[in-house]
Amino acid sequence: PQLIQATLIRVGTGPAPIRVSEAIPNGVLSNFDSRLVGLRTRENEQQSGLIQQWNVALQFQVTRASTFEVAYAGNNGRNLFALYERNQTPFGVDGSVAANRPFPLWQGIQTGASRARSRYNAFQTKFEHNYAGGLYLLAAYTWASALDQAGAWDSGASPQLYDRFDTEWGRMSQTPVHRYTTGVTYDLPFGRGQKWGTNLSRPADWILGGWKVSTIVSWRSGLPINVGLNGNGINPATGQAYRFLNRNGGGLRPDRIGEANTGVSPKDNRFNFLTASAYRVQAINTPGNAARNSAFGPRQFSTDFALRKQFRVTERQAAEIRWESFNLFNTVNFNNPATTFGNTNFGWITGAGDPRVMQLAIRYQF
């Protein structure tokens, strides 16, 4: 029903609590102060998650080899796994005092529950050109509204109000509003039997003919990011110190009073991606009104490219040479900004994703 993680620490310069070369003594974990021990547990009567999915689509023939599709897709999730802190105190009650906790003989009790919900609705389009004339193309665009109450599986985040998941509706942190992707594979029309170079000698064709290129171009809007609030710090609006009573767990978010994203590109100013004026420290020892994931991170763009050719050695043996480049144009894709309101670095972006990466591969098939 629960898991306790025990840590044994040497006292000062005294002997080691346990030597690896010796057997663990009986009762080694029986002498401890439970008020310093945190538990992980689950509610009784866990339920399996329920996902209901539906969609409707229309597909149109564009040419003999290509189609265009427009669709609506949706799903609802119920009985989803979520975490909350069972041993927290209400706002305004000092949870650092063990006697104030619901279970005073323990510290934290992180509890799993199968009571969270999610909603997803999306408009989707897709154009597909099936392989013909050496060309294959797939282009897809999605415009989505994705909400949930608890984030990803075992995300570790707790609601502001005990186990009130109904107050935790917010954007899904894994799902952007807009996503566009195009994938193309093309056989270069050069070599024996092709549009150009059809009369090449076998040695020349072995070198110059039969090359294929492929690319994936992807773009998405920024992912939702959560703006949190420290339990104590300096109020940016007043410059005065503030302090919330320690509730022994539970999340904390500020009040939202404006639009979080400044609209300034991080390429122009990566220290002004979010604006502090969109939030404020709420009345002390009360929950903030900002929803989960109330801001957006920077958008992302990437182009991957590959050039490859297969050399037939015998009927059953072949070699392939392949050159690949990820993030071909070396686009700077910025990481998410700092999102703890009240910190001096709030809204700053201090990192970026991978630069261009290239690799060359040779494969022999037999």
C-alpha positions as CSV (number, residue, x, y, z in Angstrom):
1,P,0.0,0.0,0.0
2,Q,2.9,2.4,0.4
3,L,6.6,2.9,-0.3
4,I,9.1,4.3,2.1
5,Q,12.5,5.4,1.0
6,A,15.1,5.2,3.8
7,T,18.4,7.0,3.9
8,L,21.0,6.1,6.4
9,I,23.5,8.9,7.1
10,R,26.8,8.8,9.0
11,V,26.7,11.0,12.2
12,G,29.6,13.4,12.1
13,T,32.8,11.5,11.7
14,G,31.4,8.4,13.4
15,P,31.3,4.9,11.9
16,A,29.3,4.1,8.8
17,P,25.7,3.1,9.6
18,I,26.1,-0.1,7.6
19,R,29.1,-1.6,5.8
20,V,28.5,-3.2,2.4
21,S,30.6,-6.1,3.4
22,E,28.4,-6.9,6.4
23,A,24.9,-8.3,6.7
24,I,22.1,-5.7,7.3
25,P,21.3,-6.0,11.0
26,N,17.8,-6.8,12.2
27,G,15.6,-3.8,13.1
28,V,17.9,-1.3,11.3
29,L,14.8,0.7,10.1
30,S,12.8,0.4,13.3
31,N,14.3,3.4,15.1
32,F,13.3,6.5,13.2
33,D,11.1,9.6,13.6
34,S,8.1,9.0,11.3
35,R,7.4,12.8,11.3
36,L,10.5,13.1,9.0
37,V,9.4,10.2,6.7
38,G,7.4,10.7,3.5
39,L,5.2,8.0,1.9
40,R,4.0,7.3,-1.5
41,T,0.7,5.5,-1.6
42,R,-2.5,5.1,-3.7
43,E,-6.1,5.4,-3.0
44,N,-8.3,2.3,-2.5
45,E,-10.4,1.1,-5.5
46,Q,-8.1,2.2,-8.3
47,Q,-9.9,2.3,-11.6
48,S,-8.6,1.7,-15.1
49,G,-8.4,4.8,-17.3
50,L,-11.3,5.2,-19.8
51,I,-10.6,6.9,-23.2
52,Q,-13.5,7.6,-25.5
53,Q,-12.4,8.5,-29.1
54,W,-14.4,9.7,-32.1
55,N,-13.7,11.3,-35.5
56,V,-15.3,12.2,-38.8
57,A,-13.3,12.7,-42.0
58,L,-13.9,13.6,-45.7
59,Q,-11.4,12.6,-48.3
60,F,-11.2,14.1,-51.8
61,Q,-9.4,12.7,-54.9
62,V,-7.2,15.5,-56.2
63,T,-5.3,13.6,-59.0
64,R,-4.9,9.9,-59.8
65,A,-2.1,9.6,-57.2
66,S,-3.1,12.2,-54.6
67,T,-5.8,12.9,-52.0
68,F,-6.8,15.6,-49.7
69,E,-8.4,14.9,-46.3
70,V,-10.1,17.1,-43.7
71,A,-11.1,15.7,-40.4
72,Y,-12.3,16.4,-36.9
73,A,-11.0,14.2,-34.1
74,G,-11.8,14.2,-30.4
75,N,-11.5,12.2,-27.2
76,N,-12.3,12.4,-23.6
77,G,-10.3,10.7,-20.8
78,R,-11.7,9.7,-17.4
79,N,-10.2,7.9,-14.4
80,L,-6.7,9.1,-15.3
81,F,-3.9,8.7,-12.9
82,A,-2.9,11.9,-10.9
83,L,-1.1,12.7,-7.7
84,Y,-1.9,14.9,-4.7
85,E,-0.4,15.5,-1.3
86,R,-2.7,13.9,1.2
87,N,-1.0,15.3,4.3
88,Q,-1.1,19.0,3.4
89,T,-2.9,21.5,5.5
90,P,-5.5,24.1,4.3
91,F,-4.3,27.6,3.2
92,G,-3.6,29.6,6.3
93,V,-2.6,26.7,8.5
94,D,1.1,26.0,9.1
95,G,1.9,22.6,7.8
96,S,5.4,22.7,9.1
97,V,3.9,22.0,12.5
98,A,3.3,18.2,12.6
99,A,0.3,18.6,14.9
100,N,-1.5,20.6,12.2
101,R,-1.3,17.9,9.6
102,P,-4.2,15.4,8.9
103,F,-1.7,12.6,9.7
104,P,0.7,14.2,12.3
105,L,2.9,11.1,12.7
106,W,4.1,11.4,9.1
107,Q,5.6,14.0,6.8
108,G,4.4,14.0,3.2
109,I,2.0,11.4,1.8
110,Q,2.1,11.6,-1.9
111,T,-1.1,9.8,-3.1
112,G,-2.0,8.4,-6.5
113,A,-5.7,8.7,-7.6
114,S,-7.5,7.6,-10.7
115,R,-9.9,10.6,-10.8
116,A,-8.4,13.1,-13.3
117,R,-9.9,13.9,-16.7
118,S,-8.8,15.2,-20.1
119,R,-10.4,16.7,-23.3
120,Y,-9.0,16.8,-26.8
121,N,-10.6,18.4,-29.9
122,A,-8.7,18.9,-33.2
123,F,-9.2,20.1,-36.8
124,Q,-6.9,18.1,-39.1
125,T,-5.9,18.3,-42.7
126,K,-3.7,16.0,-44.8
127,F,-2.5,16.0,-48.4
128,E,-0.9,12.8,-49.6
129,H,0.7,12.1,-53.0
130,N,1.2,8.4,-53.2
131,Y,4.5,7.2,-54.8
132,A,4.3,8.0,-58.5
133,G,6.9,9.3,-60.9
134,G,9.6,8.9,-58.2
135,L,7.8,11.2,-55.8
136,Y,6.0,10.6,-52.5
137,L,4.7,13.6,-50.4
138,L,2.7,13.8,-47.2
139,A,1.7,17.2,-45.6
140,A,-0.4,17.4,-42.5
141,Y,-1.6,20.3,-40.3
142,T,-3.4,20.1,-36.9
143,W,-5.2,22.8,-34.9
144,A,-5.9,21.4,-31.5
145,S,-7.5,22.2,-28.2
146,A,-6.1,19.9,-25.5
147,L,-7.0,20.2,-21.8
148,D,-6.3,18.0,-18.8
149,Q,-6.3,18.1,-15.0
150,A,-3.1,16.5,-14.1
151,G,-0.4,16.5,-16.8
152,A,1.6,13.6,-17.9
153,W,1.7,10.3,-16.1
154,D,3.3,10.6,-12.6
155,S,4.3,14.2,-13.4
156,G,4.7,14.9,-9.6
157,A,2.6,18.1,-9.7
158,S,0.0,18.5,-7.0
159,P,-3.2,20.6,-7.2
160,Q,-3.3,23.9,-5.3
161,L,-6.3,22.6,-3.3
162,Y,-5.7,19.2,-1.8
163,D,-7.3,16.7,-4.3
164,R,-9.5,19.1,-6.1
165,F,-8.7,18.1,-9.7
166,D,-11.7,19.9,-11.0
167,T,-9.9,23.2,-10.2
168,E,-6.8,22.1,-12.2
169,W,-8.1,22.3,-15.8
170,G,-5.3,23.6,-18.0
171,R,-3.6,23.1,-21.4
172,M,-1.8,19.8,-21.9
173,S,1.9,20.5,-21.7
174,Q,2.7,18.0,-24.5
175,T,0.3,19.3,-27.1
176,P,0.8,22.5,-29.2
177,V,-2.1,24.4,-30.7
178,H,-0.7,24.4,-34.2
179,R,1.5,21.7,-35.8
180,Y,2.6,21.3,-39.4
181,T,4.7,18.6,-40.9
182,T,5.7,17.7,-44.5
183,G,7.6,14.6,-45.5
184,V,9.0,14.2,-49.1
185,T,10.9,11.3,-50.8
186,Y,12.1,11.9,-54.3
187,D,14.1,9.7,-56.7
188,L,16.4,12.0,-58.6
189,P,15.7,11.6,-62.4
190,F,19.3,11.0,-63.4
191,G,20.8,7.7,-64.5
192,R,20.0,4.7,-66.8
193,G,16.3,4.5,-67.5
194,Q,15.7,8.0,-66.1
195,K,14.8,11.3,-67.7
196,W,18.4,12.5,-67.9
197,G,21.5,10.4,-68.3
198,T,19.6,7.4,-69.7
199,N,22.6,6.5,-71.9
200,L,25.2,6.6,-69.2
201,S,27.7,3.7,-69.1
202,R,27.3,1.2,-66.3
203,P,30.3,2.5,-64.4
204,A,29.1,6.1,-64.6
205,D,25.5,5.1,-63.7
206,W,26.9,3.1,-60.7
207,I,28.3,6.4,-59.4
208,L,25.9,9.1,-60.6
209,G,22.5,7.3,-61.0
210,G,19.9,6.0,-58.6
211,W,20.2,8.7,-55.9
212,K,17.3,9.5,-53.6
213,V,16.6,12.5,-51.4
214,S,14.1,12.8,-48.5
215,T,13.3,15.6,-46.1
216,I,11.0,16.2,-43.2
217,V,10.0,19.8,-42.4
218,S,8.2,20.4,-39.1
219,W,6.9,23.4,-37.4
220,R,4.8,23.8,-34.3
221,S,3.7,26.6,-32.0
222,G,5.0,26.8,-28.5
223,L,4.1,24.2,-25.9
224,P,2.0,25.3,-22.9
225,I,4.2,26.0,-19.8
226,N,3.2,26.4,-16.2
227,V,3.8,29.6,-14.2
228,G,4.3,28.8,-10.5
229,L,4.9,30.9,-7.4
230,N,7.4,30.4,-4.6
231,G,6.0,30.2,-1.1
232,N,8.2,33.2,-0.1
233,G,10.1,35.9,-2.0
234,I,9.8,39.5,-3.2
235,N,6.6,40.8,-4.7
236,P,7.6,42.3,-8.1
237,A,4.9,44.8,-7.9
238,T,5.7,46.3,-4.5
239,G,9.3,45.2,-3.9
240,Q,8.1,44.0,-0.5
241,A,8.8,40.5,1.0
242,Y,5.9,38.1,1.2
243,R,5.6,34.7,2.8
244,F,2.9,32.0,2.6
245,L,2.6,29.5,5.4
246,N,4.1,26.1,4.6
247,R,1.2,23.8,3.8
248,N,3.4,20.6,3.7
249,G,2.8,20.1,0.0
250,G,0.5,21.3,-2.7
251,G,1.1,23.5,-5.7
252,L,1.0,27.3,-5.8
253,R,0.3,29.6,-8.7
254,P,-0.1,33.4,-8.8
255,D,-3.1,35.5,-9.9
256,R,-3.2,36.1,-13.7
257,I,-4.2,39.6,-14.7
258,G,-3.0,39.8,-18.3
259,E,-1.4,38.1,-21.3
260,A,1.8,36.3,-20.3
261,N,3.6,36.1,-23.6
262,T,5.1,39.4,-24.8
263,G,5.2,38.4,-28.5
264,V,8.9,39.4,-28.6
265,S,10.9,36.8,-30.5
266,P,13.7,35.3,-28.4
267,K,16.0,35.9,-31.4
268,D,15.5,39.6,-30.7
269,N,15.4,39.5,-26.9
270,R,15.5,36.2,-25.0
271,F,15.2,38.0,-21.6
272,N,11.7,39.4,-22.4
273,F,9.8,36.3,-23.5
274,L,7.2,36.5,-20.6
275,T,6.0,39.6,-18.9
276,A,5.8,39.8,-15.1
277,S,3.0,42.4,-15.4
278,A,0.7,39.5,-16.5
279,Y,0.7,38.1,-12.9
280,R,0.6,39.3,-9.3
281,V,1.0,37.8,-5.9
282,Q,-2.5,37.0,-4.7
283,A,-3.7,37.6,-1.1
284,I,-1.4,35.8,1.2
285,N,-2.4,32.3,2.1
286,T,-5.0,31.9,-0.7
287,P,-4.7,30.1,-4.0
288,G,-4.0,32.0,-7.2
289,N,-6.4,32.2,-10.0
290,A,-3.9,31.4,-12.8
291,A,-4.8,28.1,-14.6
292,R,-2.2,25.4,-15.1
293,N,0.0,26.0,-18.1
294,S,-1.2,29.6,-18.6
295,A,1.7,30.6,-20.9
296,F,3.3,29.3,-24.0
297,G,7.0,28.5,-24.8
298,P,8.8,29.4,-28.0
299,R,7.8,27.9,-31.4
300,Q,10.0,25.3,-33.0
301,F,11.1,24.7,-36.6
302,S,13.3,22.1,-38.1
303,T,14.3,20.6,-41.4
304,D,15.9,17.1,-41.7
305,F,17.4,16.0,-44.9
306,A,18.8,12.7,-46.3
307,L,20.7,11.7,-49.5
308,R,21.1,8.0,-50.2
309,K,22.0,5.6,-52.9
310,Q,22.0,1.8,-53.1
311,F,24.6,-0.1,-55.1
312,R,23.7,-3.5,-56.3
313,V,26.7,-5.8,-56.0
314,T,25.1,-9.2,-56.8
315,E,21.6,-10.4,-57.0
316,R,21.5,-10.9,-53.2
317,Q,24.0,-8.4,-52.0
318,A,23.9,-4.6,-52.0
319,A,25.6,-1.6,-50.4
320,E,23.9,1.6,-49.4
321,I,25.6,5.0,-48.6
322,R,23.6,7.5,-46.8
323,W,24.2,11.1,-45.6
324,E,21.8,12.6,-43.2
325,S,21.5,16.1,-41.6
326,F,19.2,16.9,-38.7
327,N,18.3,20.5,-38.4
328,L,19.8,21.1,-41.8
329,F,19.6,24.9,-41.6
330,N,21.0,25.1,-38.1
331,T,17.9,26.8,-36.8
332,V,18.1,28.0,-33.2
333,N,15.2,26.4,-31.4
334,F,15.0,28.0,-28.0
335,N,14.1,26.1,-24.8
336,N,11.3,27.2,-22.5
337,P,11.8,30.2,-20.3
338,A,12.1,30.3,-16.5
339,T,8.5,30.3,-15.2
340,T,8.7,30.9,-11.4
341,F,6.9,34.2,-10.9
342,G,8.8,36.5,-8.6
343,N,12.3,35.2,-9.5
344,T,14.6,37.7,-11.1
345,N,15.0,35.5,-14.2
346,F,11.2,35.1,-14.8
347,G,10.6,34.9,-18.5
348,W,14.3,34.5,-19.4
349,I,15.4,31.9,-22.0
350,T,18.9,30.6,-21.2
351,G,19.2,27.5,-23.5
352,A,18.4,26.1,-26.9
353,G,18.0,22.7,-28.6
354,D,20.5,20.8,-30.7
355,P,22.3,22.6,-33.5
356,R,22.8,20.9,-36.9
357,V,23.9,17.3,-36.6
358,M,25.2,15.3,-39.6
359,Q,26.1,11.7,-40.0
360,L,27.4,9.5,-42.8
361,A,26.5,5.8,-42.9
362,I,27.5,2.9,-45.1
363,R,25.5,-0.4,-44.9
364,Y,26.2,-3.7,-46.6
365,Q,23.2,-5.9,-47.1
366,F,23.6,-9.6,-47.8
